[in-house]
C-alpha cells in the first residue's frame, strides 16, 4: 500500500519557500477530516492541515463546531498522514483543550484579536508551551491593534508567531467578502520584517471562484504563504460553503502557481479593478451622506434665517481639501474642480430642502 505521508511538513516549503495551509473551514465529521487530510498529504506541498474545532458565528443556533470531537479527528489525521494540524482558539478553554490534544499550531481569529483582554488571557495560557501561533488581522483595518496582539503572544515567550491577512470588514456590499487593502499587511511586513504574513484568500474572497485570483495576488504582494479552505464537498459544508475549494481545484491551483510560469497580468488586472469598484462604492457612500448632511444644514440655516451660501466657510473647506490633496500627491487643480462640483450640488440640495 502506497504511503500517504507528505514529503515535508516544515513550516517553510521547498517550492517557493512558502507556507501552505489547507483544509476545511470546520471539522464536520471524522470521515470528512481523514478523507481531506489524506488527499492534501498526497500532494506533498502542505505545511499544515487546518480545520475549525470551534466556529464563532454571528447568530446563536448556527453550527458552532464539534469542539473536543473535532480535536480528536485532527489528532487522528495527524497520526495517519504525518501532517501537522492547526485550529482556531477563541478562549482560554479552547487553548487548554487544543494543547491537551497536541495540536501543532493555533490561530487566533479576527473577532478575538479585536479584544486585547482576551488575547492577553490566551497568551498567558500559552506561555511556556512552545506551540506555534498565528494571529489573524482584526475585523477593523487597525494595524496597531493587529501588531499589539502579535506582541502580546511574543511577550508570552512564543517564538514561532505568524500573521494571517484575511481582509477587513466593510459596511456595504462589495465583490469581496472582506476588503484586502493590501497596504495594511504590507506595512505590517515593513514594521515586523521577521514575521511571516500568510494570505487567507478564502476569507477575503467569500466566493470560491475568486480564491485563485486573490491567492496569486497575495503571493505577488510578497506574502509568505497561503491559508486556503478546502472541502471534499463544498456544497454540503456546514459553514462558509461558498468560499471553499474542492480538493481537485486546490491541487490545480497549487500546481499552476508553483509548477508553471503563467502570465498573471490579467488576474492582477481583475483584482485591481475589483478594488477600484470598492473605492467607487466608498465614494458614492461618502457623497450620499454628505448630501444628506447638506439637507440637514439647510434646515438649520432656514430656522435661523441664515444665507445658504457662506463664502468664509467654503473657503476654509476648500483650503483644507487642497492641503490634503498636496500631502496625498493629488493634483490641486483636480481637487478644486471636484470640490467645486460637490459644493454646487450641495447648494442645490440645500435650496431644495429650504423650499420644502
N, C-alpha and C positions, 0 to 999 in steps of 0.2 A: 504494500500500500504506500503510495507516494506521500511523503511528509508535507504538511501544510505550514510548517514552521517558517516564518519570514526570514529573509536573508539577513536582515539587520533591524534592530529595534532601538538604536541610539536616537537621542532627540534630534540629532542632525543627520540628514540623509546624504548618501553619496551623490545621488542625482541632483545636481544643482545645489547641494548642501542646504536643502530646505527641510523644514519641519512639516510633516504631513500628518494631519489628524483627521480621522474619518470614522463615521458610524452613525447610527440613527439618532434622531432628536431625543427620543426616550426609549428606555428599555421596556418593551411591552410583553415579552414572553421569553422563556428560555430558548425556544426554537428560533425565534427571530434573532436573538443575540448571537447564538452559536453559528447559525447559518451565515449571518452577515460577517462575523469575525473571521470565519473560515475563508470566505470569498476575498476579503480585503487582505488577509495574511498572505494569500497565494500570490498577490501582486508583487510582494517583496519591497513595496515602496513605503509602507505605513510606519510612522513613528509611534503613534498611539491610536488605540481604538477607543472611541468616545460613545457614551450613551448616558442620558439623564436618568438618575435614580429618583430624583425629586424634580417636579416641574412647577415653577412659580407661575400660576395662572392669574389672570386679571379677575375672573369671577369665580366664586366658590361653586362647587358642583362639577367643574370640569375635571378632566383626567389630570391628576397631580403626581403621577408616578407610583411605582411599586415599592420604593424605599429599600428595605433590607432584602427583599426578594431580588430586586434588581442588582444589588451589590453581590449577591450570591451568583447570579448569572454572569456578571462581569468577571468575577474571580474564576469561575469555571472556564470562561472564554480565554482568559489569560493563560491558565494552566494548559489548555488544549492546544492553543495556537502559538504561544510564546509572545504574543503581542502585549505590550504594556497597555494599561487601561486607565481611563480618566473619567471623572464625572463632576457635576456641579454640586457645590455645597452652599447653602444659604443660611446656615445657623451653626451654632456650636455643636448641637446634637448631630447634625449631618456630618460635620467634620470628624467627630469622635467615631461615628459608625463607619465612615469611609476608611479611616485609619485602621480600625479593628479588622477590616476585611482586606487590608494590604493594598488598597487602590494606589497605583503608582503616581498619579498626578491628579490634582484637584483644580477646578477653576471656580472663581468667584464671579457670579453673574452680574449683569448690568444693574438690576434693581438693588442687589445687595451692596454693590460698590457705591451706590448713591447714599449709603448710610455709614458714615465713618465710625460710629459707635459699634455697629455690628461687625464691620471689617476688623476693628481692633480686637473684639472678642474672639473672632475666628483666628486672627493672628496669634493671640495669646495661647489658644488651644493647640495650634500647630507648632509652637515654639519647641525647638529641640528634636523635632521628628525627622528632619531630613527629607520630607516629602517635597515633590515639585509642585509649584503653584502657578497658575495663570490667572491674570486679572483682566476681566473684560472692561471696556470703557463704560462709564456711567451713561444713563439714559440721555442726559443733557450734554451738550458739547462743552464740557467743563474740563479742560486739560489739567488744571491744578488738582481737581478732585481725583482724577484718574491717577496722576503721579502720587498724590498723597496716599492712596490705597496701596500702591506698589511699595511705597516707602514703609508703610506700616507692616507689610508682610516681610520685607527685608530686615527691618529692625527686630523682628521676632527671631532672627537667626536663620531664616530660609534663604539659601544661596541660589537655588535654581528657580528664578522667577521670570515669567514671560508676561507680555501684554497681548490681549486679543482685541483687534479692531472689528466690532460688529455693527458699526454705524450708530447714528444718533436719531432720537425721536424727533418727529416733525409734525406740526399741528394740522396739516391739511393733506389731502390725497396727493400722491406722487407715484411715479413709475416704480420707485423703490419702497420697500417696507421701512427701511431706515436709511437716512442720508449718509453717504460715505464721507463727505467732507474730508478728503484725503490730507489736507494741510494739517489737521489735528494729529493724526498718528505720525505724520512726517516730523512735526515739531517735537513729538514725544521722543522719536528716534534721535533728534538733534540734542535734546536735553538729557537723554539717558541712552547714550550710544552703546552701552554694554547690554542692553535689554533686547531680547528677541521680540519683535512685534509680529504677531500672527494675524493674518486676514481671515475673517469669517464671512465669506461671500454669501452664505446661505441666509444669514440674518439680515444682511444688507439688502439682498435681492427680494426675499419674500416669495419669489417665483422661480421654479427650477430652471426655466429657460434662460434666466438672466445670470445664473450662477457661473457658467463658464466665462462669460464676458468679464464679470467682476473678479473672478479668480485670476485671470490673466492680468487685469489692470492692477490688482493688488501686488502681484509679483513685479510688474513693470514699475510700480511706485517704490520698489525696494523693500517690500515686506519680506520677512524671514521665513514665511511658510503659510500654510493654509489649514483651516479647520472647516471641513465640509460635511454636511449632513447627508448620509447615505442610508437608504432603507430598501429592503428586498421588495416591498410592495408599497410605494408611497401613497397610493390611493386609499390604502387601508390603515394608514398611520393614525395613531390616537392624538398626535399633536403635530402641528406645523407640516401637514401633508403636502402643501403646495410648494414648499421650498426644498424638499428632499430629492436627491438624485437616486436613480436606480443604480445598482451595482455596475451593470454594463456601461451606463452613461458616465459614471465616475471613472471607471477604468479607461474609457475612451478619452476623457478629458486629461487624465494624467499622462497617458501615452502621447497625446498630441502636444502637451506642454513641455514634456521632458525628452521626447524622442524625435521631435521634428523641428525644423526651423521655419515655422509657419509665419506668414505675414499677419501681424496683429493690428495693423493700422486701421482696418475697418472696424474691428472690435473696439479699439480705443476711441475711434470717432463716435461710435454709437453710445458709448458710456459718457463721453464728454457732452454729447448732445442731450442725453438724459439729465445730466447735471444742469445744463443750461435751462432745460424745461423746468427744473425745480426752482432755479433762480427766478425765472419768469413768474412762477406761481407766487414766490415771495414778493415780487414787485407788485403784482396785482393785489395781493393781500394788503400790502402796505398802503397802496394808493386808495383802495376801497375804504380802509379805516381812516385814512387821512381826510377823505371827503366826508365821512360821517362826522368826524370832529369839526369840520368846517361848518356843517349844518348846525351843530350844537352851538358853535361860536356865534353864528348868525342870530340865534335866539337870544343869547346874552346881550349882543350888541343892540338888537331891536328893543329889548326891555329897558335899556339904559339910554336909548336914542343916540347911540354911538354910530359914527360913519363906518360903513363896511370896509372901505379902503383905509388902511393905517400905514402910510408910507414909512414912518420910522420903524415900525415893527417889521415890515417887509425887508427893509434894508439890512436889519440885523440878521434875519433868516438867511438872506442871500449871502451876506458876508461870511456867516458860519459855514454854509454849504460850499462856498468857493475855497475856504481854508481847508475843509476836509477833503475836497477834491484834489487840491495840490498835495496834501500829505499822502493821499492814496494813489497818486500817479495818474489821476484822470485829468483830461483836458478841461481847464476852467471854462472855455467857450462852450463846450458841450454841456457842462453842468448848468451854466447860466441859461442856456436855451431851454434845457429840460425843466428847470425850476420856474422859469417864466411861464411855460405852458401849464405847469402844475398850479402856479399862483392864479393864472387866468381862469382855470377850471374851478379852482376853489372859490374865487369871487363869484363865478356863475352859480355855483351851488349855494353860496350864501345869499345871493339875490333871490333865488328861487325859494329858499327856506324863509326868508324875511317876508315874502309876499303871502305865505300860507297862513 
